[in-house]
């Protein structure tokens, strides 16, 4: 009887490692052979998951946050491969009540990439979800030594509010190690840079944007996109994923040796998920909120699809799935948050209690024969 516990983080309450290891441990205590496999789709927790998969270590460096204030960020390192989670520097939660979308910049992301390049990185995994910035990725380019000049020929650090000041962009002094480094952007976002489905209108409101600031920022990013397109002779504004990370996806497209991959698919491959799946009789996966969106590029949905020939169960914070569970061959959907006292603060306790109950029911329900 083999149970594979492979899942994502529960936003704000459980990391993917906590979810999978607690679940597997409780099952093991009840005589069930279980393995934990923490996973991510490139969102929250990707740094820890990828670094573990690649057998690396996590280091901490000084950077500027999403509004250009000093902070620190963690980076994963495995040989000459680096794992950079943009949200470590410019994450939305890091700002707390200090969100300021007009002042936002991706400069700190560029600092993390620059650190890796300074240390001769030849491969960088870059995740761009959960950011507070909305500057089209211009700040990231600036930290990589792309020069931004205003009409008075003065250099400046790009922010959402001053992109319209851009008169000239100079790539001539961009970090030299970029030509020797492959950058793999992990994202499940397909939004373009501009328009009603773009970075600003779709994701700007959660970053503090409103009906006054969002149109201003949209115009500023459009101005930046016009300038960089004229300078490079390339226009990526309508490319799939250009709107990811407040436009970090857009600017990343102007770097050398860059490719975009679905985060869930790449992490499943790196983790050798198929090998674990072959071993398992039952797969338990989960995330904080399980709903129809889980099947749109998210790791939980990818696990369910990949495990179609196995029995699959879900443990989640809450489920808002409107489809019939049988459509996805789901044996059970168990919630640990709905109706519970302090569901976020007490998530570990609620998970433990739920898995204790589940372990006793596994035989009774004949989930595994």
PyMOL commands that set and color helices and strands:
alter all, ss='L'
color gray80, all
select helices_A, chain A and resi 16-29+46-53+87-90+92-95+101-103+107-118+138-143+163-165+176-180+199-203+205-207+213-232+244-252+263-270+273-279+292-295+299-306+325-328+347-364
alter helices_A, ss='H'
color red, helices_A
select strands_A, chain A and resi 2-7+33-38+57-64+70-78+81-85+123-127+147-149+168-170+182-186+258-261+282-285+289-290+311-316+318-319+330-335
alter strands_A, ss='S'
color yellow, strands_A
deselect
rebuild
show_as cartoon
